């Protein structure tokens, strides 16, 4: 089991909402500076374990890749998955006023209650995998009842990025550190593999904007239909994203500037969660385009964090695949999914466990009395 690092007051910040800008910047710097590369000795030791099994070398493909990656992340040749959780971050987006989504904004809050009640798609798939779903309101627009549900809210929805920054730099930092805090709390409770999930009507729009800015691909190349907008609406959505980038002029060399200008609160929170998982030597499974936009942001903030990411499915949003490629990753599942919530990521929990079981339970040539050969 991975032993979590001692995170004192979440990287030096006792109260994220009351912290000054310089404290938030210092906290993020402390978090990033603690992210290290994977343990190469653990990776090689896991590879030796797998090579001794009664099979041709590398014949279990991606399963072996995942087993080695988890060994390197957890820094042991004998990793154990002790607890699993989907971190579901929620936030609304001012840009929905531009008609970029086929669904109305009130669905974000309505779905958030469904997650809390345990009857949404992610709840079913997470339960199937033996994982909990941890829901966090980082930026839903309307008030929630009871008020305690809003304890981590940074801002009631982003501003309309087509006319200016989606949020302030301080808001972005607060959302990132809030996500880091949620991840740290989960890890402290005994969770040692995380998955990313989200809800936020309109959030494929800022996700596509982030991916376009960070990868250099055109808006048209990275922008899909989201909730299912038709051809004319898709063209309009792409024009809105291009206008937002033009108006805000995000600095690609400053990831916080980019996410504050054309990002989202829940995307920023997922960014922080990924960074915290990396800091604490915990694998983090990515979901679709929103999660991957957050992952790309995290990788821009801390390059080494990409090593801690386990990709899951191939989203119907083409921008997701381009963002994964930018980080040297690729999808492992192709189920034509576009629900979000972390549903694709949840499907990877059993696969990650299967990878470890191969190392732990499959016989070796020696124990099984099977003749070895050059194969």
C-alpha positions in Angstrom: 0.0 0.0 0.0 1.2 3.5 -0.8 2.0 5.6 2.2 0.8 9.1 1.7 3.1 12.1 2.2 2.4 14.4 5.1 0.6 17.3 3.5 0.7 20.1 6.2 -2.3 22.4 5.7 -2.4 21.5 2.0 1.1 22.7 1.0 1.3 25.5 3.5 -2.2 27.0 3.0 -4.4 26.7 6.1 -7.5 28.1 4.4 -7.6 28.1 0.6 -10.5 30.6 0.4 -8.8 33.1 2.8 -5.3 32.8 1.3 -3.5 35.7 -0.4 -2.4 35.3 -4.0 1.3 34.9 -3.0 0.3 32.1 -0.6 -1.6 30.2 -3.4 1.3 30.6 -5.8 3.7 29.4 -3.2 1.5 26.4 -2.4 1.3 25.3 -6.0 5.1 25.7 -6.4 5.6 23.5 -3.3 3.2 20.9 -4.7 4.9 20.8 -8.1 8.4 20.7 -6.7 7.5 17.5 -4.9 6.6 15.6 -8.0 9.3 13.1 -8.9 9.9 10.7 -11.8 8.8 7.1 -11.5 11.0 4.5 -9.7 12.9 2.8 -12.5 14.1 0.0 -10.3 10.6 -0.9 -9.3 9.6 -0.9 -13.0 12.4 -3.2 -13.9 11.7 -5.5 -11.0 8.1 -5.8 -12.1 9.2 -6.5 -15.6 11.3 -9.3 -14.4 8.4 -10.7 -12.4 6.2 -10.6 -15.5 8.8 -12.1 -17.8 9.0 -15.1 -15.5 5.4 -16.0 -16.0 4.2 -18.9 -18.2 3.7 -16.9 -21.4 5.6 -15.5 -24.3 7.4 -12.2 -23.4 5.2 -9.2 -23.5 2.2 -11.3 -24.7 -0.2 -9.5 -22.3 0.6 -6.2 -23.9 -1.1 -3.3 -22.2 -1.8 -5.2 -19.0 2.0 -5.5 -18.6 2.5 -1.9 -19.4 0.0 -0.9 -16.7 1.5 -3.3 -14.1 5.0 -1.8 -14.7 3.6 1.8 -14.6 1.8 1.2 -11.3 5.0 -0.4 -9.8 7.0 2.7 -10.8 4.3 5.0 -9.4 3.9 3.2 -6.1 7.7 2.6 -5.9 7.5 -1.1 -5.3 7.8 -4.3 -7.3 4.8 -5.6 -5.5 2.1 -2.9 -5.6 -1.3 -3.4 -4.0 -4.5 -1.5 -4.8 -6.0 -0.8 -1.4 -8.8 1.7 -2.2 -10.4 3.2 -5.3 -12.2 6.5 -5.8 -13.6 8.6 -8.6 -13.1 12.3 -7.9 -16.1 14.0 -9.6 -15.7 17.8 -9.8 -18.6 20.0 -10.7 -18.8 23.5 -12.3 -20.8 25.7 -14.5 -19.7 27.8 -17.5 -20.7 31.4 -18.4 -20.1 30.6 -22.1 -23.3 28.5 -22.3 -25.0 31.9 -22.8 -23.6 31.7 -26.3 -25.6 28.6 -27.2 -22.7 26.2 -27.3 -24.6 23.3 -25.6 -27.7 21.4 -26.5 -28.5 21.0 -22.8 -29.6 23.7 -20.4 -27.3 24.8 -17.6 -29.6 23.8 -14.8 -28.8 20.1 -15.6 -25.4 20.5 -13.8 -26.9 21.0 -10.4 -29.7 18.4 -11.1 -27.1 15.8 -12.0 -25.0 16.6 -9.0 -27.9 15.6 -6.8 -28.2 12.4 -8.8 -24.5 11.6 -8.1 -25.1 12.2 -4.4 -28.1 9.9 -4.5 -26.0 7.2 -6.1 -28.2 6.5 -9.2 -26.3 8.0 -12.1 -24.1 6.2 -14.6 -20.9 6.9 -12.8 -22.3 5.6 -9.5 -23.3 2.3 -11.2 -20.0 1.7 -12.9 -17.9 2.8 -9.9 -19.9 0.5 -7.6 -19.3 -2.3 -10.0 -15.6 -1.6 -9.7 -15.7 -1.4 -5.9 -14.9 2.3 -6.0 -16.5 5.2 -4.2 -17.6 8.5 -5.9 -16.4 11.7 -4.2 -18.5 14.6 -5.4 -17.2 18.2 -5.1 -19.0 21.4 -6.1 -16.2 23.7 -7.2 -18.2 26.1 -9.3 -21.9 25.2 -9.8 -24.0 28.3 -10.6 -27.1 28.0 -8.4 -27.3 27.5 -4.7 -27.4 24.0 -3.4 -29.3 22.5 -0.5 -28.0 21.8 2.1 -25.4 24.7 2.1 -22.7 22.3 3.2 -22.5 21.0 -0.3 -21.0 24.3 -1.4 -18.2 24.3 1.2 -15.5 23.9 -1.6 -17.2 26.2 -4.1 -14.7 28.8 -5.4 -17.1 30.7 -7.6 -20.7 30.3 -8.8 -19.8 29.4 -12.4 -17.2 31.0 -14.6 -17.7 34.2 -16.5 -18.4 34.2 -20.3 -14.9 33.6 -21.8 -16.0 35.0 -25.1 -16.0 38.4 -23.6 -13.1 38.1 -21.1 -11.4 35.7 -18.7 -13.4 32.8 -17.5 -12.1 33.5 -14.0 -9.4 35.4 -12.2 -5.9 33.9 -11.7 -6.6 33.7 -8.0 -9.8 31.8 -8.7 -7.9 29.3 -10.9 -5.3 28.8 -8.2 -8.0 28.3 -5.6 -9.7 25.7 -7.7 -6.5 23.9 -8.4 -5.6 23.7 -4.7 -9.2 22.7 -3.8 -8.9 19.7 -6.2 -5.5 18.9 -4.6 -7.1 19.0 -1.2 -9.9 16.7 -2.2 -7.4 14.2 -3.6 -5.2 14.5 -0.5 -8.1 13.8 1.7 -9.1 10.7 -0.3 -5.5 9.4 -0.2 -5.3 10.0 3.5 -8.5 7.9 3.9 -6.8 4.9 2.3 -7.5 5.4 -1.4 -4.4 4.7 -3.5 -5.7 4.8 -7.1 -7.9 7.6 -8.3 -10.0 8.3 -11.4 -11.1 11.7 -12.8 -14.7 12.6 -13.4 -16.7 15.8 -13.9 -20.1 17.4 -14.6 -20.6 20.9 -16.1 -22.9 21.7 -19.0 -20.9 23.4 -21.7 -17.6 22.1 -20.5 -16.4 20.6 -23.8 -16.1 24.2 -25.0 -13.4 25.3 -22.5 -11.8 21.9 -22.8 -11.4 22.3 -26.5 -10.1 25.8 -26.0 -7.4 24.5 -23.6 -6.4 21.7 -25.9 -6.2 24.0 -28.9 -4.0 26.5 -27.0 -1.7 23.8 -25.5 -1.3 21.6 -28.5 -1.4 24.2 -31.3 -4.1 22.2 -33.2 -6.8 24.3 -34.8 -10.1 24.8 -33.0 -11.8 22.8 -35.7 -9.5 19.9 -35.2 -10.1 19.6 -31.4 -13.8 20.6 -31.1 -16.6 18.0 -31.2 -20.4 18.0 -30.6 -20.4 17.8 -26.8 -23.9 17.1 -25.7 -24.9 16.5 -29.4 -25.1 19.9 -31.2 -25.9 19.8 -34.9 -23.7 20.9 -37.8 -24.6 24.6 -37.6 -24.4 24.7 -33.9 -21.0 23.0 -34.0 -19.6 25.7 -36.4 -21.0 28.3 -34.0 -19.3 26.6 -31.1 -16.0 26.6 -32.9 -16.4 30.3 -33.7 -17.1 31.0 -30.0 -13.9 29.2 -29.0 -11.8 31.0 -31.6 -13.3 34.3 -30.4 -12.5 33.5 -26.7 -8.9 32.7 -27.5 -8.6 35.9 -29.6 -10.2 38.1 -26.9 -8.2 36.6 -24.0 -4.8 36.0 -25.7 -3.8 33.2 -23.2 -0.1 32.8 -22.6 0.8 29.3 -23.6 3.9 29.4 -21.5 1.9 30.2 -18.4 -0.6 27.3 -17.8 -2.4 29.2 -15.0 -3.0 32.1 -17.3 -4.5 29.7 -19.9 -6.8 27.9 -17.6 -8.0 31.1 -15.9 -8.8 32.7 -19.3 -10.4 29.9 -21.3 -10.8 27.1 -18.7 -13.3 26.0 -16.1 -13.4 25.6 -12.3 -14.0 21.9 -12.4 -11.2 21.5 -15.0 -8.9 23.4 -12.7 -9.9 21.2 -9.7 -9.1 18.1 -11.7 -5.8 19.6 -12.6 -5.0 20.0 -8.9 -6.2 16.5 -8.1 -3.9 15.0 -10.8 -0.9 17.0 -9.5 -1.7 15.9 -5.9 -1.9 12.2 -7.0 1.5 12.6 -8.7 2.9 14.2 -5.6 1.7 11.4 -3.4 2.8 8.6 -5.8 -0.8 7.5 -6.6 -1.9 6.5 -10.1 -4.7 8.6 -11.6 -7.0 7.3 -14.4 -8.1 9.8 -17.0 -11.6 9.9 -18.5 -12.7 11.8 -21.6 -12.0 15.2 -23.1 -12.6 17.3 -19.9 -10.4 15.1 -17.8 -7.8 15.0 -20.5 -7.8 18.8 -20.8 -7.2 18.9 -17.1 -4.4 16.4 -17.5 -2.8 18.3 -20.3 -2.9 21.4 -18.0 -1.3 19.5 -15.2 1.4 18.2 -17.5 2.1 21.8 -18.6 2.4 22.8 -15.0 4.5 19.8 -14.0 5.9 17.7 -16.9 6.5 14.6 -14.7 2.8 14.3 -13.7 2.1 12.7 -17.1 3.9 9.6 -15.9 1.3 9.1 -13.2 -1.6 9.1 -15.6 -3.4 6.0 -16.9 -5.5 6.6 -20.0 -8.8 4.8 -20.3 -11.2 5.1 -23.2 -11.3 6.8 -26.6 -13.8 9.6 -26.3 -16.1 10.6 -29.2 -14.5 14.0 -28.9 -11.6 14.1 -31.2 -9.7 16.7 -29.1 -9.2 14.1 -26.4 -7.1 11.8 -28.6 -4.9 14.7 -29.8 -4.4 15.8 -26.2 -3.4 12.3 -25.1 -1.0 12.1 -28.0 0.6 15.4 -26.9 1.4 13.7 -23.5 2.7 10.5 -25.1 -0.4 8.6 -24.2 -3.2 6.7 -26.1 -6.6 5.3 -25.3 -6.9 1.7 -24.2 -10.7 1.2 -24.6 -12.9 2.1 -27.6 -16.5 2.0 -26.5 -17.8 5.1 -28.3 -18.6 6.7 -25.0 -19.3 10.5 -24.5 -21.1 10.7 -21.1 -18.3 12.0 -19.0 -18.7 11.8 -15.3 -15.7 9.5 -15.1 -17.6 6.5 -16.6 -14.8 5.5 -19.0 -12.2 5.9 -16.2 -14.2 3.7 -13.8 -14.0 0.9 -16.4 -10.2 0.9 -16.0 -10.2 0.0 -12.3 -10.8 -3.7 -12.9 -8.2 -3.7 -15.7 -5.6 -2.1 -13.4 -6.4 -4.7 -10.8 -6.1 -7.5 -13.4 -2.7 -6.2 -14.3 -1.5 -6.6 -10.7 -3.2 -10.0 -10.3 -1.2 -11.3 -13.3 2.0 -10.4 -11.4 0.8 -11.7 -8.1 -1.1 -14.9 -9.1 0.1 -16.2 -12.4 2.5 -19.2 -12.3 6.1 -18.9 -13.3 8.0 -21.2 -15.6 9.8 -22.5 -12.6 6.8 -23.1 -10.3 4.7 -24.6 -13.1 7.4 -26.9 -14.5 6.9 -25.4 -17.9 9.9 -25.5 -20.3 11.2 -22.1 -21.2 12.2 -21.1 -24.8 13.1 -18.2 -27.0 9.6 -16.9 -27.4 
